[in-house]
């Protein structure tokens, strides 16, 4: 049972599973390191949710492009995970002789079975990092215990994003919808459906007993399984008690670059911003910047601006991450400018997403549209 702030659950995070959803942003990083909401990375939401729920033993199973994530997480101090026992455990590929570049969650977990066997927690919670969500894992584990289920899957109600419907398995990865009976049992899992209307969208957050996980992973790995849902849950729907747990709070689900743009821009609405951040705090790496400076003549309206920015021009309906500079006479509208972007004097940008350390040179006009924002890759000068 969960007592006080100390959870009886081990956390496992998969930071690479959905990298291909936003290939523009994951050339040099993984999904977990993608910036979101002005000053955060995608992993901050799940990691903070776990630690806020008393989960202080967390394993992160990285696959590739993980150097930016290592830099961001450091020792885990910002999440109170710099501990002698438990804390933050990062498992890179090839960390053991038996561990290779995993293709799915089963292979990733099979590579750390020895680690799992040595832990003391009764339960394991597993999550991907393509959601910006403020989630209470304590309530999830209590509901799982009360139901007596083998597995509890988290879902939220919403429409399947059009981006996801149009994508194929190889290029984008799988998404799942659930049929949930009145008693909470999941009766069917659908893989990449194309249905219209409100669906039960899987959040790819699960809880189960640690011993149960070890048993199922060992069996599936020996049988050549790759996908948790396809190779374990679906074939055993009739023999396993799999329950659904509805999350009715705010969820930003990243399934493509346009969707990434839209989900960020939604945070300019105070209602959405409060819905995501008004619960438990979301922690991130500290960067000791000065407060943002608005130089004489600067204009700013409906903006979300992180610390360390310098604004001399006009900024409207935009999100500026840390250290962004907007030069005198420059105009920024409907943009997402990531960390240390420089918009030089007189430049005009609209519907643009810049990656880190981009420079838009003096007098340059860069225009995208609401349906097709322009993306400028990391460290580029245009």
VOPAGU-2260 file (C-alpha; in pm, 1 decimal, decimal comma):
REM VOPAGU-2260
SITE   aa  ch    i         X         Y         Z
SITE  UNK   A    0       0,0       0,0       0,0
SITE  UNK   A    1     101,2     361,2     -49,9
SITE  UNK   A    2     186,6     523,7     279,6
SITE  UNK   A    3     250,7     895,4     309,6
SITE  UNK   A    4     483,2    1016,3      38,1
SITE  UNK   A    5     655,3     683,4     -19,8
SITE  UNK   A    6     505,4     474,7    -297,6
SITE  UNK   A    7     533,9      98,1    -328,4
SITE  UNK   A    8     584,2     138,2    -704,1
SITE  UNK   A    9     885,3     137,3    -932,5
SITE  UNK   A   10     863,4     380,5   -1224,9
SITE  UNK   A   11     978,5     286,6   -1575,7
SITE  UNK   A   12     988,3     545,0   -1854,0
SITE  UNK   A   13    1039,5     480,4   -2226,5
SITE  UNK   A   14    1172,2     805,1   -2378,3
SITE  UNK   A   15    1226,6     687,5   -2738,4
SITE  UNK   A   16     913,0     495,6   -2835,2
SITE  UNK   A   17     744,2     778,8   -3027,4
SITE  UNK   A   18    1046,0     963,7   -3170,0
SITE  UNK   A   19     919,2     917,8   -3525,8
SITE  UNK   A   20     603,9    1116,2   -3453,7
SITE  UNK   A   21     806,5    1437,7   -3480,8
SITE  UNK   A   22    1114,3    1352,8   -3691,3
SITE  UNK   A   23    1189,0    1723,0   -3737,2
SITE  UNK   A   24    1248,3    1758,1   -3362,0
SITE  UNK   A   25    1409,8    1420,8   -3291,6
SITE  UNK   A   26    1703,4    1420,0   -3534,4
SITE  UNK   A   27    1945,3    1492,6   -3248,9
SITE  UNK   A   28    1722,4    1418,8   -2948,3
SITE  UNK   A   29    1452,1    1181,8   -2832,7
SITE  UNK   A   30    1084,7    1252,7   -2768,5
SITE  UNK   A   31    1152,1    1291,5   -2396,1
SITE  UNK   A   32    1386,6    1586,0   -2466,7
SITE  UNK   A   33    1150,1    1777,7   -2696,5
SITE  UNK   A   34    1079,3    2121,7   -2551,3
SITE  UNK   A   35     723,9    2209,9   -2453,9
SITE  UNK   A   36     536,1    2489,2   -2283,6
SITE  UNK   A   37     804,8    2756,6   -2270,9
SITE  UNK   A   38    1061,5    2599,5   -2040,7
SITE  UNK   A   39     992,2    2226,8   -2005,1
SITE  UNK   A   40    1090,5    1902,4   -2176,4
SITE  UNK   A   41     832,4    1632,9   -2243,6
SITE  UNK   A   42     982,9    1398,7   -1985,1
SITE  UNK   A   43     933,8    1660,5   -1712,1
SITE  UNK   A   44     560,9    1591,9   -1699,8
SITE  UNK   A   45     573,6    1215,9   -1640,1
SITE  UNK   A   46     885,7    1236,9   -1423,2
SITE  UNK   A   47     735,1    1510,3   -1204,4
SITE  UNK   A   48     404,4    1324,5   -1182,3
SITE  UNK   A   49     584,4    1014,6   -1058,5
SITE  UNK   A   50     793,2    1194,7    -797,7
SITE  UNK   A   51     493,7    1400,7    -681,6
SITE  UNK   A   52     319,5    1067,5    -621,2
SITE  UNK   A   53     601,8     940,0    -401,8
SITE  UNK   A   54     769,1     723,2    -665,7
SITE  UNK   A   55    1137,9     770,5    -591,0
SITE  UNK   A   56    1287,5     474,9    -779,8
SITE  UNK   A   57    1266,6     540,6   -1154,3
SITE  UNK   A   58    1431,8     362,5   -1446,0
SITE  UNK   A   59    1466,3     529,6   -1786,7
SITE  UNK   A   60    1535,4     295,2   -2078,9
SITE  UNK   A   61    1698,9     503,3   -2352,8
SITE  UNK   A   62    1771,0     376,2   -2702,7
SITE  UNK   A   63    1942,7     647,8   -2909,7
SITE  UNK   A   64    1999,1    1024,1   -2930,8
SITE  UNK   A   65    1995,6    1040,6   -2552,5
SITE  UNK   A   66    2281,7    1280,6   -2480,8
SITE  UNK   A   67    2053,2    1583,1   -2452,5
SITE  UNK   A   68    1836,6    1386,9   -2209,3
SITE  UNK   A   69    2138,2    1301,2   -1993,2
SITE  UNK   A   70    2233,8    1668,4   -1988,6
SITE  UNK   A   71    1880,3    1767,4   -1892,6
SITE  UNK   A   72    1834,5    1510,7   -1615,7
SITE  UNK   A   73    2181,9    1524,5   -1464,4
SITE  UNK   A   74    2173,7    1350,8   -1125,9
SITE  UNK   A   75    1797,7    1398,8   -1096,9
SITE  UNK   A   76    1836,2    1664,3    -828,0
SITE  UNK   A   77    1554,5    1887,1    -958,0
SITE  UNK   A   78    1313,0    1594,7    -914,1
SITE  UNK   A   79    1460,4    1492,6    -574,7
SITE  UNK   A   80    1600,6    1176,8    -732,2
SITE  UNK   A   81    1968,5    1221,3    -640,0
SITE  UNK   A   82    1959,9     937,0    -388,2
SITE  UNK   A   83    2188,6     662,0    -264,1
SITE  UNK   A   84    1906,0     409,7    -282,7
SITE  UNK   A   85    1665,9     410,5    -573,9
SITE  UNK   A   86    1655,8     751,2    -736,8
SITE  UNK   A   87    1719,8     787,5   -1109,5
SITE  UNK   A   88    1852,1     488,5   -1304,8
SITE  UNK   A   89    1929,2     540,5   -1674,1
SITE  UNK   A   90    1984,7     230,1   -1886,5
SITE  UNK   A   91    2150,4     305,3   -2222,2
SITE  UNK   A   92    2164,7      42,3   -2499,4
SITE  UNK   A   93    2455,1    -200,6   -2477,1
SITE  UNK   A   94    2484,9    -137,3   -2102,0
SITE  UNK   A   95    2490,0    -514,6   -2062,5
SITE  UNK   A   96    2616,5    -788,9   -2293,0
SITE  UNK   A   97    2261,3    -904,9   -2350,9
SITE  UNK   A   98    2124,7    -560,9   -2427,7
SITE  UNK   A   99    2097,7    -427,1   -2781,9
SITE  UNK   A  100    1907,6    -150,1   -2956,7
SITE  UNK   A  101    1555,0    -243,0   -2855,2
SITE  UNK   A  102    1265,5    -231,9   -3101,0
SITE  UNK   A  103     984,3    -219,7   -2845,4
SITE  UNK   A  104     898,2    -223,9   -2477,7
SITE  UNK   A  105     928,8    -602,6   -2442,7
SITE  UNK   A  106    1288,9    -606,8   -2564,9
SITE  UNK   A  107    1373,3    -304,8   -2350,9
SITE  UNK   A  108    1228,1    -462,6   -2036,8
SITE  UNK   A  109    1378,9    -802,9   -2111,5
SITE  UNK   A  110    1721,7    -640,3   -2101,0
SITE  UNK   A  111    1669,4    -526,0   -1739,2
SITE  UNK   A  112    1496,8    -831,2   -1590,5
SITE  UNK   A  113    1786,9    -878,2   -1350,6
SITE  UNK   A  114    1738,8    -519,3   -1230,8
SITE  UNK   A  115    1364,4    -573,8   -1191,5
SITE  UNK   A  116    1418,9    -887,5    -984,1
SITE  UNK   A  117    1646,2    -696,9    -745,1
SITE  UNK   A  118    1395,3    -421,3    -667,4
SITE  UNK   A  119    1172,9    -420,1    -359,6
SITE  UNK   A  120     860,5    -240,3    -485,8
SITE  UNK   A  121     542,1    -444,6    -524,9
SITE  UNK   A  122     415,7    -257,3    -831,6
SITE  UNK   A  123     557,9    -115,1   -1151,1
SITE  UNK   A  124     417,9     186,5   -1337,1
SITE  UNK   A  125     522,1     227,6   -1699,8
SITE  UNK   A  126     487,5     529,2   -1926,9
SITE  UNK   A  127     598,1     680,6   -2255,8
SITE  UNK   A  128     682,5    1050,1   -2290,8
SITE  UNK   A  129     467,0    1181,4   -2577,8
SITE  UNK   A  130     209,0    1327,5   -2337,5
SITE  UNK   A  131     214,8    1654,0   -2146,4
SITE  UNK   A  132       5,1    1553,4   -1847,8
SITE  UNK   A  133     -15,3    1624,4   -1475,6
SITE  UNK   A  134    -104,8    1280,0   -1345,1
SITE  UNK   A  135    -168,9    1135,7    -997,9
SITE  UNK   A  136      -5,1     792,4    -987,8
SITE  UNK   A  137    -113,5     744,3    -625,1
SITE  UNK   A  138    -478,8     736,6    -725,9
SITE  UNK   A  139    -399,7     502,2   -1013,7
SITE  UNK   A  140    -221,9     251,4    -789,8
SITE  UNK   A  141    -496,6     266,2    -527,8
SITE  UNK   A  142    -758,1     199,6    -795,0
SITE  UNK   A  143    -549,6     -88,8    -929,1
SITE  UNK   A  144    -520,2    -243,1    -582,4
SITE  UNK   A  145    -890,6    -200,6    -512,1
SITE  UNK   A  146    -993,3    -369,1    -838,2
SITE  UNK   A  147    -763,6    -669,8    -801,8
SITE  UNK   A  148    -679,3    -641,3   -1171,8
SITE  UNK   A  149    -372,5    -791,3   -1335,9
SITE  UNK   A  150    -313,4    -473,4   -1536,9
SITE  UNK   A  151    -463,6    -124,9   -1527,0
SITE  UNK   A  152    -438,2      92,0   -1839,9
SITE  UNK   A  153    -488,0     469,8   -1829,2
SITE  UNK   A  154    -700,1     634,0   -2097,4
SITE  UNK   A  155    -863,8     966,5   -2167,1
SITE  UNK   A  156   -1162,0    1050,4   -2381,9
SITE  UNK   A  157   -1102,7    1239,8   -2703,5
SITE  UNK   A  158   -1095,9    1221,1   -3079,9
SITE  UNK   A  159    -815,1    1043,6   -3258,7
SITE  UNK   A  160    -584,4    1315,2   -3398,1
SITE  UNK   A  161    -602,3    1335,9   -3777,7
SITE  UNK   A  162    -223,2    1313,7   -3793,8
SITE  UNK   A  163    -235,4     976,2   -3623,0
SITE  UNK   A  164    -508,5     844,7   -3853,0
SITE  UNK   A  165    -304,1     924,4   -4162,6
SITE  UNK   A  166      19,1     769,0   -4037,9
SITE  UNK   A  167     131,5     413,0   -4098,6
SITE  UNK   A  168     292,5     181,4   -3841,8
SITE  UNK   A  169     643,6     198,8   -3979,0
SITE  UNK   A  170     667,6     575,8   -3998,9
SITE  UNK   A  171     479,0     682,3   -3687,3
SITE  UNK   A  172     436,0     398,9   -3438,7
SITE  UNK   A  173     117,2     256,2   -3294,8
SITE  UNK   A  174    -164,9     415,4   -3101,0
SITE  UNK   A  175    -447,7     236,9   -2923,9
SITE  UNK   A  176    -812,5     285,2   -2836,9
SITE  UNK   A  177    -994,1      79,2   -2576,0
SITE  UNK   A  178   -1338,5     -72,8   -2537,4
SITE  UNK   A  179   -1420,4     -33,7   -2166,9
SITE  UNK   A  180   -1714,9    -217,1   -2007,5
SITE  UNK   A  181   -1933,7     -70,1   -1734,5
SITE  UNK   A  182   -1736,4    -253,6   -1466,4
SITE  UNK   A  183   -1410,1    -101,7   -1591,9
SITE  UNK   A  184   -1283,2    -411,8   -1769,9
SITE  UNK   A  185   -1115,2    -358,6   -2105,4
SITE  UNK   A  186   -1280,5    -593,1   -2351,2
SITE  UNK   A  187   -1088,9    -498,4   -2665,9
SITE  UNK   A  188    -778,6    -305,5   -2768,9
SITE  UNK   A  189    -780,6    -150,5   -3115,2
SITE  UNK   A  190    -450,7     -85,0   -3295,5
SITE  UNK   A  191    -436,8     229,4   -3514,6
SITE  UNK   A  192    -813,3     260,7   -3571,9
SITE  UNK   A  193    -955,0     528,4   -3801,1
SITE  UNK   A  194   -1282,7     586,5   -3613,7
SITE  UNK   A  195   -1442,4     927,3   -3587,5
SITE  UNK   A  196   -1593,3    1073,8   -3272,1
SITE  UNK   A  197   -1493,6    1047,2   -2907,5
SITE  UNK   A  198   -1280,8     742,0   -2827,6
SITE  UNK   A  199   -1109,6     595,9   -2523,0
SITE  UNK   A  200    -751,9     689,1   -2614,3
SITE  UNK   A  201    -481,0     489,9   -2440,9
SITE  UNK   A  202    -227,5     709,7   -2261,7
SITE  UNK   A  203      29,7     427,4   -2265,2
SITE  UNK   A  204      45,8     443,4   -1885,7
SITE  UNK   A  205      17,8     107,4   -1708,9
SITE  UNK   A  206      40,1     -36,2   -1358,9
SITE  UNK   A  207      89,1    -400,6   -1264,4
SITE  UNK   A  208     265,0    -612,7   -1004,9
SITE  UNK   A  209     641,1    -633,0   -1051,1
SITE  UNK   A  210     640,6   -1014,6   -1033,6
SITE  UNK   A  211     362,2   -1025,1   -1292,8
SITE  UNK   A  212     561,0    -796,7   -1525,7
SITE  UNK   A  213     875,0   -1012,1   -1495,5
SITE  UNK   A  214     675,4   -1326,9   -1573,3
SITE  UNK   A  215     501,2   -1181,8   -1879,9
SITE  UNK   A  216     813,0   -1014,7   -2017,7
SITE  UNK   A  217    1013,0   -1335,5   -1984,0
SITE  UNK   A  218     743,7   -1535,9   -2164,9
SITE  UNK   A  219     696,2   -1279,5   -2442,6
SITE  UNK   A  220    1068,2   -1229,7   -2495,6
SITE  UNK   A  221    1126,3   -1603,3   -2542,2
SITE  UNK   A  222     843,0   -1605,2   -2797,4
SITE  UNK   A  223     999,6   -1316,8   -2992,2
SITE  UNK   A  224     745,1   -1056,0   -2881,6
SITE  UNK   A  225     810,0    -684,9   -2932,4
SITE  UNK   A  226     491,8    -489,9   -2859,2
SITE  UNK   A  227     348,8    -487,4   -2507,2
SITE  UNK   A  228      -8,3    -442,0   -2626,7
SITE  UNK   A  229      -0,1    -657,2   -2941,6
SITE  UNK   A  230     208,0    -947,7   -2807,0
SITE  UNK   A  231      96,0    -967,4   -2441,5
SITE  UNK   A  232    -233,3    -790,1   -2374,0
SITE  UNK   A  233    -437,3    -864,6   -2688,5
SITE  UNK   A  234    -360,7   -1241,8   -2709,2
SITE  UNK   A  235    -445,8   -1280,3   -2338,6
SITE  UNK   A  236    -753,9   -1058,3   -2314,7
SITE  UNK   A  237    -972,2   -1351,5   -2207,2
SITE  UNK   A  238    -735,4   -1484,1   -1940,7
SITE  UNK   A  239    -611,7   -1155,5   -1791,3
SITE  UNK   A  240    -810,3    -904,8   -1588,1
SITE  UNK   A  241    -722,2    -578,0   -1762,6
SITE  UNK   A  242    -898,1    -266,8   -1630,6
SITE  UNK   A  243    -925,9      87,6   -1759,2
SITE  UNK   A  244    -862,8     399,4   -1551,1
SITE  UNK   A  245    -996,5     723,4   -1696,6
SITE  UNK   A  246    -787,6    1039,3   -1664,4
SITE  UNK   A  247   -1025,5    1332,2   -1696,0
SITE  UNK   A  248    -761,5    1604,1   -1664,1
SITE  UNK   A  249    -567,7    1793,0   -1928,5
SITE  UNK   A  250    -372,0    1592,8   -2186,7
SITE  UNK   A  251    -153,8    1727,3   -2468,5
SITE  UNK   A  252     -74,5    1434,9   -2700,5
SITE  UNK   A  253     208,7    1498,2   -2949,0
SITE  UNK   A  254     157,4    1308,7   -3276,3
SITE  UNK   A  255     321,8    1535,0   -3535,7
SITE  UNK   A  256     485,6    1872,5   -3590,7
SITE  UNK   A  257     159,8    2055,1   -3664,9
SITE  UNK   A  258       3,8    1893,7   -3360,5
SITE  UNK   A  259     308,3    1994,5   -3154,3
SITE  UNK   A  260     253,6    2352,2   -3270,8
SITE  UNK   A  261    -117,7    2344,0   -3185,7
SITE  UNK   A  262     -71,8    2187,8   -2840,6
SITE  UNK   A  263     186,5    2449,3   -2746,4
SITE  UNK   A  264     -28,8    2735,1   -2873,6
SITE  UNK   A  265    -324,9    2610,6   -2668,2
SITE  UNK   A  266    -127,4    2709,0   -2359,0
SITE  UNK   A  267    -174,2    3074,9   -2453,0
SITE  UNK   A  268    -528,4    3022,8   -2324,7
SITE  UNK   A  269    -515,5    3063,5   -1945,7
SITE  UNK   A  270    -778,6    2793,7   -1905,6
SITE  UNK   A  271    -553,7    2532,2   -2066,3
SITE  UNK   A  272    -242,1    2661,0   -1891,3
SITE  UNK   A  273    -411,5    2635,0   -1553,0
SITE  UNK   A  274    -550,9    2290,6   -1633,9
SITE  UNK   A  275    -202,9    2154,3   -1702,6
SITE  UNK   A  276      -3,6    2331,9   -1433,0
SITE  UNK   A  277    -243,1    2411,9   -1147,0
SITE  UNK   A  278    -218,9    2067,3    -987,9
SITE  UNK   A  279     108,2    1929,5    -857,5
SITE  UNK   A  280     421,3    2121,5    -961,8
SITE  UNK   A  281     610,0    2028,2   -1279,2
SITE  UNK   A  282     985,6    2038,4   -1225,7
SITE  UNK   A  283    1256,2    2098,8   -1484,0
SITE  UNK   A  284    1627,0    2165,8   -1508,6
SITE  UNK   A  285    1722,9    2496,6   -1352,5
SITE  UNK   A  286    1896,7    2746,2   -1576,7
SITE  UNK   A  287    2012,7    3051,2   -1385,8
SITE  UNK   A  288    1893,8    3316,2   -1630,8
SITE  UNK   A  289    1803,6    3674,4   -1556,3
SITE  UNK   A  290    1437,8    3774,1   -1574,5
SITE  UNK   A  291    1313,0    3858,8   -1922,9
SITE  UNK   A  292    1390,3    4218,3   -2024,7
SITE  UNK   A  293    1148,9    4430,0   -2226,9
SITE  UNK   A  294    1351,3    4713,4   -2379,3
SITE  UNK   A  295    1189,3    5051,9   -2443,3
SITE  UNK   A  296     964,6    5027,6   -2749,1
SITE  UNK   A  297     895,8    4654,0   -2707,5
SITE  UNK   A  298     539,6    4525,2   -2753,1
SITE  UNK   A  299     407,5    4192,8   -2626,0
SITE  UNK   A  300      52,2    4057,5   -2629,6
SITE  UNK   A  301     -83,9    3710,0   -2557,1
SITE  UNK   A  302     258,9    3554,4   -2509,8
SITE  UNK   A  303     419,6    3287,4   -2293,4
SITE  UNK   A  304     777,7    3396,4   -2228,9
SITE  UNK   A  305    1039,6    3207,4   -2028,1
SITE  UNK   A  306    1324,4    3367,4   -1835,3
SITE  UNK   A  307    1639,6    3503,1   -1995,0
SITE  UNK   A  308    1470,7    3659,2   -2300,0
SITE  UNK   A  309    1543,9    4005,9   -2438,9
SITE  UNK   A  310    1261,3    4169,2   -2632,2
SITE  UNK   A  311    1303,8    4491,1   -2824,8
SITE  UNK   A  312    1054,4    4427,1   -3105,7
SITE  UNK   A  313     691,1    4315,0   -3127,4
SITE  UNK   A  314     578,0    3970,3   -3010,1
SITE  UNK   A  315     219,8    3849,7   -3047,6
SITE  UNK   A  316      45,9    3513,2   -2988,8
SITE  UNK   A  317     377,1    3333,7   -2942,8
SITE  UNK   A  318     574,3    3111,0   -2707,9
SITE  UNK   A  319     935,0    3203,8   -2633,2
SITE  UNK   A  320    1160,5    2956,7   -2456,8
SITE  UNK   A  321    1459,5    3054,9   -2244,4
SITE  UNK   A  322    1715,4    3298,6   -2376,7
SITE  UNK   A  323    1530,5    3412,0   -2690,6
SITE  UNK   A  324    1625,9    3751,6   -2835,0
SITE  UNK   A  325    1386,5    3958,4   -3045,9
SITE  UNK   A  326    1570,2    4252,8   -3198,8
SITE  UNK   A  327    1455,4    4610,6   -3245,6
SITE  UNK   A  328    1189,0    4644,6   -3511,4
SITE  UNK   A  329    1147,6    4267,0   -3544,0
SITE  UNK   A  330     794,2    4122,4   -3555,9
SITE  UNK   A  331     710,8    3777,0   -3418,5
SITE  UNK   A  332     354,9    3646,5   -3461,0
SITE  UNK   A  333     210,1    3301,1   -3395,8
SITE  UNK   A  334     552,8    3146,4   -3341,4
SITE  UNK   A  335     726,1    2896,3   -3117,5
SITE  UNK   A  336    1086,2    3002,7   -3064,7
SITE  UNK   A  337    1296,0    2750,6   -2877,5
SITE  UNK   A  338    1587,7    2814,4   -2647,9
SITE  UNK   A  339    1844,8    3079,3   -2748,5
SITE  UNK   A  340    1679,1    3164,1   -3079,5
SITE  UNK   A  341    1780,7    3506,6   -3213,2
SITE  UNK   A  342    1545,3    3714,7   -3427,5
SITE  UNK   A  343    1765,1    3995,3   -3554,7
SITE  UNK   A  344    1645,1    4358,4   -3596,0
SITE  UNK   A  345    1384,6    4415,2   -3863,8
SITE  UNK   A  346    1310,7    4045,8   -3922,0
SITE  UNK   A  347     946,9    3940,6   -3963,3
SITE  UNK   A  348     844,0    3584,9   -3871,9
SITE  UNK   A  349     495,7    3436,8   -3857,5
SITE  UNK   A  350     382,3    3076,5   -3803,0
SITE  UNK   A  351     739,3    2962,3   -3751,6
SITE  UNK   A  352     887,2    2698,5   -3521,1
SITE  UNK   A  353    1257,2    2740,5   -3453,0
SITE  UNK   A  354    1466,8    2475,0   -3283,9
SITE  UNK   A  355    1742,8    2571,1   -3038,1
SITE  UNK   A  356    2005,4    2832,6   -3127,4
SITE  UNK   A  357    1849,1    2937,6   -3457,6
SITE  UNK   A  358    1924,9    3281,7   -3600,3
SITE  UNK   A  359    1684,8    3464,4   -3831,6
SITE  UNK   A  360    1899,6    3734,3   -3986,2
SITE  UNK   A  361    1831,4    4104,8   -4006,4
SITE  UNK   A  362    1543,9    4206,1   -4230,6
SITE  UNK   A  363    1452,0    3847,9   -4323,6
SITE  UNK   A  364    1082,0    3767,6   -4383,6
SITE  UNK   A  365     984,9    3411,1   -4291,2
SITE  UNK   A  366     618,1    3316,7   -4326,0
SITE  UNK   A  367     434,3    2992,1   -4263,5
SITE  UNK   A  368      61,8    2932,9   -4227,7
SITE  UNK   A  369    -173,1    2806,6   -3959,2
SITE  UNK   A  370    -197,1    2471,0   -4138,6
SITE  UNK   A  371     171,5    2448,2   -4229,7
SITE  UNK   A  372     409,5    2624,8   -3991,0
SITE  UNK   A  373     766,7    2666,4   -4111,1
SITE  UNK   A  374    1027,3    2470,7   -3916,2
SITE  UNK   A  375    1390,8    2582,0   -3884,3
SITE  UNK   A  376    1631,5    2313,2   -3764,0
SITE  UNK   A  377    1870,8    2343,2   -3472,0
SITE  UNK   A  378    2159,5    2592,6   -3505,5
SITE  UNK   A  379    2052,1    2704,0   -3854,0
SITE  UNK   A  380    2099,3    3059,2   -3975,0
SITE  UNK   A  381    1843,1    3187,8   -4222,9
